[in-house]
Amino acid sequence: VFHGRILAQRLVGQETRYEVEVKEPYRRRFPLVSREYLWVPNTCGCPPLLEGGEYLLMARRHVNHEHTLNRILLQDGGYARPWTPREAR
């Protein structure tokens, strides 16, 4: 779970890749750097994340069996809501 700002969006094959500025990590199950790529396994724009918008995101680390792919994945129906100062408390 982290607070992030969407910097850019790009369609890559059948997935959407968001470049995210990590503002504040809340639960540290895996390390995050100041800028990460967040992957969504569709191109429909679900959930709707707007460039420049700040969100509270619940994503998971996805590593394939060959350990050649290591990325942050926001699954369909994943938790992504607009960030408000209330979450900072």
C-alpha positions in Angstrom: 0.0 0.0 0.0 1.4 3.4 -1.0 0.6 6.9 -1.9 1.6 7.7 -5.4 1.3 10.3 -8.2 0.8 9.2 -11.7 3.4 10.7 -14.0 2.7 8.9 -17.3 0.6 6.2 -18.9 1.6 3.9 -21.8 -0.1 0.9 -23.4 2.3 -2.0 -23.8 0.8 -5.0 -25.6 -2.3 -6.1 -23.7 -1.3 -4.2 -20.5 -1.1 -0.6 -19.2 2.0 0.7 -17.6 1.9 3.7 -15.3 5.0 5.6 -14.2 4.4 6.5 -10.6 6.2 8.8 -8.2 6.0 7.0 -4.8 5.2 9.7 -2.3 4.8 7.5 0.9 4.8 3.7 1.3 2.5 2.6 4.1 2.9 -1.2 4.2 6.4 -2.4 3.2 6.0 -6.0 2.0 8.6 -5.2 -0.7 11.0 -2.3 -1.2 9.9 0.7 -3.3 12.1 3.3 -4.9 11.0 6.9 -5.6 9.8 6.1 -9.1 8.2 2.8 -10.0 6.3 1.3 -12.9 2.8 0.1 -12.0 1.3 -2.5 -14.4 -2.4 -3.1 -14.9 -3.2 -6.3 -16.9 -5.7 -4.7 -19.3 -5.9 -1.7 -21.7 -9.5 -0.6 -20.8 -8.3 2.0 -18.3 -9.7 0.1 -15.3 -9.2 1.4 -12.7 -9.2 4.9 -14.1 -5.9 6.5 -13.1 -5.3 10.0 -14.4 -1.9 11.6 -15.2 -1.1 14.0 -12.4 -3.5 12.5 -10.0 -2.5 11.2 -6.6 -3.9 7.8 -5.4 -3.8 5.4 -2.6 -2.8 2.1 -4.3 -2.7 -1.4 -3.0 -0.6 -3.5 -5.4 1.5 -6.6 -5.2 4.9 -7.7 -6.3 4.7 -10.1 -9.3 7.6 -12.4 -10.0 7.3 -15.1 -12.7 8.6 -18.6 -12.2 11.8 -18.0 -14.1 12.5 -14.9 -12.0 13.0 -12.9 -15.1 10.0 -10.6 -14.5 9.8 -8.6 -11.3 7.2 -5.8 -11.3 4.4 -4.1 -9.3 1.0 -5.3 -10.4 -2.4 -3.7 -9.8 -4.9 -6.5 -10.5 -8.3 -6.1 -12.1 -10.6 -4.8 -9.3 -7.5 -3.8 -7.3 -7.7 -1.1 -4.7 -7.0 2.4 -6.2 -8.7 5.4 -4.9 -8.0 9.1 -5.0 -5.6 10.2 -2.2 -6.9 12.6 0.4 -5.1 14.2 3.4 -7.2 12.0 5.6 -5.0 9.0 4.6 -1.9 10.8 5.8 -3.1 10.6 9.5 
